[in-house]
């Protein structure tokens, strides 16, 4: 029997281009799918980082012009193979030669072009996919275009899966622009089709036309049926709940492995945790945090946005710092949160360190050198940091939402079961109480050691997720 052929389409993928967790998923999932016997390929834009870091490895498959409304635009198709997976890159300097995401309508046009280019590139590939796996709004127009404008072509026969990584971002595009660059017929600009809040909605198009819809955790798949999490799409999602499911993300267990991580001062494993304590001391020394030896460290590696629960942190962090604890943060984002954490670092220089920006090696050292990782998200479709933390023996403190609820079992003081700590309500003092509880458990060294080992024993690889995706793909055929 011929192998199942799957093309994964996304805006970014590690190691080629990354701004967030989407890249981690698209970077790691294909390798696990290949283990399941799936002939899997990835297609993404040739961003500036791809050209800079991998330009000499790329092979040109074709160059051609494609139509975007009245415009005739260049498209290059290039490829390379990495870790046994073949990647295809759509080249257009105007759309992808600068920012990964241009913002506003320029970004909508950027990824409308990408969707058109992917479909036009399909006949040029050395395989025709059975399933096209789309990711977030950037590729959500693919199911719509395939079923409307390409229904009589070979590529139009492909089945489609749309994975929602974060429903907060939906890709709004004006009717005029959708009509102009994608030749969308006016009959689709209605509230029961593409229209939402006065413009065309690219995510909505995918939700309506994809053959299957997935989210990145089972709990998030249920949450988005509710208006609080559904972001205006709950009606469609309830209508299509028979094709909606949640498949939990995993992590790249090769990149995130405390026993082999070259970013750490000393590697370690469940059987010898001495390296973790050296890594904690090295982290505090690196960040110039001056606390007594053995002081527990709470870390955060996060985007500084409202979604990440930073209003809760802002409400009670100074109270938490009265405890015997140190706090380190790595992240960037909204100016109001950056200013607040600068203030904290200035007021409590001996107990805190705040590093604004993106620094992947430092992120690894924070995962390894912290005792707890704080993730009090308002909502979290899946979350990856809590799973990385568990692999490094760092106990997550999370709010019970989305993938955080699916991956963190709160510690029970009586049964000594659990793999982290959690709280239910979006409430700052409820979070603070759980932090204080975690600090008391920290003092119980036998209980702490058992809890850490339980966390590190969890299999957070993509292998289980890949098996579920493979079953989903096959169900479409």
N, C-alpha and C positions, 0 to 999 in steps of 0.2 A: 504494500500500500504506500502511495506517495506521501511524503512528509507534509504536515500542515504548514502552510506558508503564511507568515504574519509580518506585516510592516507596521512598526511603531512610529508614529509621527508626533513630534513635540518641538517646542520652542528652544529647549536647551537640554543638554545631557552632559554629565561628567564623563571624561575629564575635559571635554572640548569647550564647554561654556556653562557657567553656573552662576545663578543669583539666589537660588533657594533649593528647597527640598525636591521640587519637580525634577531638577537635573540629577539628583541622587537616584531617584526612582528609575528614570529612563536610562541612566548609566548602568544600574545594577540588574534590573529585571531581565534584560535580554540574555545575559549569561546564564541565569537560572532557567529561563525558558528553553535554552539550547540543551540543557541537561534533560529536559522533558521530551526531547526529540522533536522540538519545533524548529522549523527553518525560519529563523527570526532575523529581520533586518531593521535598521533604524534610519529614519530620514529627518533631517533638521536643517535649519539655515546655516550657511557658511558665515558665521559671525566673525568679527575682526579677530577675536581670540583664536578661532580655528585657523585663520590665515597666518597669524603670527607664530603659533606654536606647532602647527602641523602642516603648514603650506607645502613643505618639501616632500611630504609623504602622500599627498593627494594625487589621485589619478583622474584625469578628465575623461568622462564618459561621453559627454555631448555638450554642444552649445547650440542654442536655438533662440528664436523669438516666440513669445506667447502674447496673446491678446488680453488686455485688461480694459474692457470697454473699447473706447476709440483708440487707446494707446497700444503701441507695439513695444513690448519691453523685453530686455535681454534676460535669458535664464541660462546659467551654467549648471551642469550636473557633474559632481565629482564624488569620488569614493575612496575609502581606505578600510582596511580590516584591522581591528584591535581586539585582543583577547578572544579571538575566534568569532567575533561578530562583525558583520559588514555594515558600515555606515555610509549613507548617502548624504550629500550636502548640496543644498540649493544655493547657487551663487548669484547675487545681485548686489553690486556695491552700493547702490542708492538705498536699498532697504536694509541691508545687513552689514554695511561697512563701518558702522559706528556703534550705536547703542543696541543692546539686545532688545530693549523695550524703549521705544521712542516717546511713549506717553500720548494720551488723548487720541484724536482721530488719526494722527500720523501712525500711531501704533495699530489701530484698527486696519488701516490701509496696508501697513507692513505685513500683517498676518493674513489679510484677505489675499494679498499677492502670494504668500506662502502656500495657502490652501489651493489656489489655482495652479501654482507651479508643481505641487506634489502630484496632482491629478494628471497634468500634462507630462510629467516625468515618468509615470508608470509604464507606458509602452516602451520606454527606453531602458528599463531595468532588465536584468537577466532572469527575473522571475516575476510572475503575476500573483500578487497576494490573494489568498482566500479571505483574509480578514485584515482590515486596517484599524489599528488601535490608536484612537485619537486621545489627546490629553489636554484638558482644560479648554478655555474658549479660543485659544490661539489656533486650534485645529478643528473647532466644533463646526465650522462651515463645510467641512469635508463630507459628512453624511448628507447634508442638504444638497450640495452641488452634485454629488454622485447620483442621488435619487431624482433630481429634477433635470439638470442640464446634461448629464452623462448616462442616463438610464439605458440608452441603446448602444453603449460602447462596451468593450471588454472590461475596462476598469470599473464600469458602473455595476458589474456583477458582484464586486467584492462586498462582503458583509462588513459592518462597522460596529466598533465598541467605543464608547466615549467614557473616559474616566474623569470624574470631577475631583480635582485635587483641592480646590478652594472655590466654593460657590460665590464668595464675596466679589470675585472679579468675573465679569460677564461679557466684556467686549461690546460696548455700545457703538453703533455706527449709524450715521444719519441715513435716511431713506435715499437722499440724493446721491450720497457716496456709494451706497450699496448698489443702487441702480446704475451708477456710472461705471464703477470698476469691476463689478461682478455680474452685471446685467441681470440682476434679480428682477423678476416680473412683479409688477405692482400688486398682483393678486395675493402675493405672500405678505404684504405689509398690513396685516390685520392682527387684532388682539389674540385670535385663536391660532396664529402662526408666528411670524417673526417679530411683530411689534411688541414693545414693552416700554412704557413710560415715554412715548413720543418718538422713539427711534427703533431701528432694527437692533436685535439683540443676538449676537453670534452664539452665545451659550444656549439660548433658547432654541435656536435652529438645530443645534446638536441634540438637545434633549428630546426634540420632537421627531427627528429623522434617524437617529442612531438605532441600530437593531438591538443593542444592549447598552445599558447605562450602569456604570459601577462608581462607587466611591472608594476612598482609600482606608476605610474601616467600617465594620458592621454597624457600630453605634452611630457614626455620622450618617450612614444610609437611612437610619430611622429618624435622626434629628432633623434632616432637611425636609421631611414631610410636614414639619411644623413651621408656621410662619416666622417664628423667632429666628430659626436657622435657615429657612428656605429662601430668604432674600428675594421674595416675589416670584420664585419659581416653584413654590410648594404645590400649586394647583396642577401644573404639568407633571410634576414628580409623582403626585398621588394618582393622577390619571394613568401614568406609565409604571406604576409600582410593580407590575408583574414582570417587567424587564430590568428592574433596579435591584442591585445587590451591592454588598460591601465586601471588599477583599483587602485585608490588612496589609499595609506596606511592610517591607522588611528593611534591613540595612545591608550595606556592603561589608560583610564580615572579614574580607581581606584587608580593606582599607582601615577598618576599625577593629583592631586586634591588639589588646594590650601586651600580648606575648611577642609581637613582632613590630610594633609601632616605632618607626625610626624617629618620630618627633619627640619621644619621651627621653628623659634622662636615663631611666632604667625600665626595662620591660618587666612584666610580672604576669602571673596566672593565679587561678584559684588555689593551686597547690603551694604557691610561694608568693605571698602578698607583700613581701618586704619592699619590693620595688615601688609599690603604690605610695608607701609612706615617704620614700625618697623623692618621688615625683611631687608629692604635696609640698614638701620642704623646698624643693627646687622651684616650684611655681610661686610660692610666697616670696622667695628670694628674688626671682625674676621680676615680680611685680612690686617689690619693695613694700610688702605687707609685713608688719612687725608685730606678731602675736606670740604668745607662749607656745612652746612645742606641744603638739597634741590638740591644739584648738581646732574644732571642727570648721570646715570650709564649706560655705554654700556658694555654688557657682551658677551662673546664667550664661548661656550662649544663645542669643536670640535677636530677631529683628525687633527694633524699638517701635512697636505699633500698639494701638489700643487692643487689637485682637489678642495680644500675648499676655494680657492681664496686668499690664504695668501700672494701671491705676490702683490696683490692690497693693502692689509693691510700694508704690509711692505713699500710700496711706499709712503703712505700718513698718516700713523698713527701719526707721530710726528706733522704734520700740524694739524690734528684733535685735538691733545692734547693741542694746543694753545687755543682751545675753553674752555668754562666752562663745563667740562665733566670729568668723571672718567672712567677708563677702567679696566675690570677684565677678565681674561682668565683662563680656565681650559682645559688642553689637553696634548697630547703627540704625538710624531711622528718623522718626519725627523729632523736630527740634525741641519740643517741649520736654520729651523724655531725655534727650541727650543733655539738655541744660540741667535737669533734675539730678541725673547721675553724676555730672560734673560737680554739682553742689555737694553731693554725698561724699565724693572722693576728697573734696577739699575740706569738708568738716570732720571727716573721720579717716585721716590719712593712714593711721596705723592699722586700721581694721578693714579697710576697703581698697579695692583697685578697680578702676573703670577704664576699659580700653575701647574706644570708639572706632569702628571700622570693621573690616573683614580681614581675618588673619587665620588661615586654616591650620597651620602648625600650632598656633597658640590655642585654638579651639580644642585640638587633641590633648594638649597639656592641661587644659581646664577640666575636660572630661576625666582625665586620669588623676589629677591632683586634688579634685574636690571630693568631699564626703557626701554631699547632697547636691542635686541639680533641681533648681526651682523652675517650674513651668505652670503658672496659675492661669492658663489661657481662658479667655472669655468663650472662645470656641476653637477647636483644633481638629480639622478633618482627620488627620492621623498623628502627625508629630513623629519626628525621627530622633530628636535629641534625647528623649527619655529612654529609647531603646539603646542608643549608643552609650548613655550613662550606665545602664544596667550591665552592658558588656564590660565596662571598665570598673565595675564594682562600686559605682557611685549611685546612691539611692535617690530616685526621683521623688520630688514632692510636687504633686500635680492636682489640678482641678479635674473632677470626674466629668469629662466631656469628650466626645468623639473618640479618636484613637487612644487618648490618654486613659479613658475608662477601660478600653479593651486591653491595654498592655500593662497597666499598673494595678496590681492587687494590693489593697492597703494592708499594712502590717497589723496583725491582731496580737495584742500584748499577752493574751491568755493562751491561745493555741500556737503562738509564734509562727503563724503562717503569713505569707505575703512576700512581695518583692519591691516594696516602696511605700510611699505615704500619699494619701489623697484626702481631699475635702470636696463636698458636694456643691455648696452654694457659692455664687459669685459674691463673696463677702470677705473683706480684708481681715477681720479679726478671727473669722473661722480659719483662714489661711495661717494667721499668726499662731493660733492654738496648735495647729498641726505641726508647724515649724518647731514650736516648743516641745511637743511630744516627740518629734524626731530627735531633738537634742537630748532628751532624757534616755531614749533608746541608745543613743551614741555612747552614753556612759556605761551601759550594760554590755561589756565587751563580748561575752559569749553569745548573747542574743544578736548583737550587731554582726558578729562574724557569720552566724548562721544566715542572717538576712542577706548579707552581701553575697554569700555563696549561692543562695537561691536565685538572686538577681543575675549573677554571672552564668548560671547554668541554663538560663532561658535561651532557646533557639530563636533568635530574631533575624535569621537569614531570610533571603527571598525565596528559598526553595519551596516552602509551603505555599506562599502566595503564587509562585509560578505554576505550581500544580493546579491551583484553583483557576488561574487564568487560562491554562491550557484546556481544562475541562469546559470552561465558558466558551472559548473559541470553537471547540469541537461541537458544542451544542448548537451552534449556529449553522453547522453544515449538515 
